[in-house]
Amino acid sequence: MTKKERHIVALDIGSAKTCALIGELEDDGGVKFAALGAAESKGWRKGQIVNLDLAVSSIRRAVEEAEAIVGVPVESALIGVAGGHVRGVNSRGGITVGGAAARYSARRRAPRD
């Protein structure tokens, strides 16, 4: 695993503060804290973006601060989204297959309850 692949990044974007947390994946499957970058959140109001340029700038500052600590560029991150405007939809999926040979392999891929 390369140095870049050994890190996981999470963003917490709030109305007051934006944080970028970087953890290092350990050989035993655990994650060790590596860096925290924080910046004042701007461009947000009540969990919604009201000024995209300011919101991007806040995220960029927090990420760059964390990157500087670990010396690894951030290319992706896990982001939690919350707020009154967020809605979930429950649905069930299925696949249609033909032929006896396809049924077994398709059954292995099918979602389970």
N, C-alpha and C positions, 0 to 999 in steps of 0.2 A: 504494500500500500504506500503510495507517495505521501509526502508531507501534506499536500493539499487534500488528499482523500481521507486523511486521519482526523479532519476537523468537521464539526457540525455547527451550524450557525442558526440561532433563533433571534427573531425580532419581536420586540414588545413595543407596539406603537400606541401610546396613550395620548390623551388630550393635553397632558402637562409635560410628559417626558417620553423620549424615544430611546430604547436600549437595544444594543446588539450584543448578544452573548455568544461567545465562541467556546466550545468544549472540544477536548481532544479525546478521540476514541482510543480506549486501552485494549490491549491484547485479550483481556479476560471478558470483553464485551461491555465494560463500564465506560463512563464518560467522566473525564476530569476537567474541572473548570480551567480555562486558559486565559480568557480575556473578557472584559466588559467595557463597552463604549457607550456613552450616554450623551444626549443632547436635548436641549429644550425643544419640545414639539411646537411647531408653528404650522399653520395651514389646516388645522383640525378644529372642529367644534362638535362636541357631543358625539364623538366617534365617527364623524363623517369628514371627508376632505372638503374644505371650502376654498383652498388655494393650492393647486397641485404643485406649483414651483416651490413654495415654501415647505410643503410636506416632503417633497423629494430631497430638498436641502437638509432637513432635519435627519432624515434616514441616512443620507450620505455622510453627514458628520459623525453620527454614532457608529456607522460601519467602519469608516476610515480610522476612527480612534481605536476600535478593537483590532483592526488589521495591523495597525502600527505596533501593537503590543506583541502579537504572535508572528508577525512577518509573513503572513500568508494572505493572498488576495481572496476575498469573498466572491464566489460566483453564484451561489444559491443559498437560500435560507428557508427555514420553517417559520411560518407566520401565523399567529392566532388572530382570528377576526371575531370581534364581539360587538354588540350593539343592538338596539331595538329594531334596526332595519334589516338584521340578518335573519333569514328564515331557512328552515330545513324542510326537505321533502323526502318522505319515505316512499320507496318504490321496491318492487321485486323484479328481478330479471330472469330471463330464460333463454335457452338456445334450442334451435331446432336442428336435428341432425338426421341424416338418412343412412340406412345400411347398418347391419349388425356390428361391423368392425368399428364404425365411427361412434357407436353408442357408448362403448366402454370408455374411450379416451375423453369423450365429451362429458360424460358423467363425472369424471375426475376433475374437470375444470368448472363444473356447475357450482354455484354458490350453495352453501349448506345453511340450514336453519340453526 
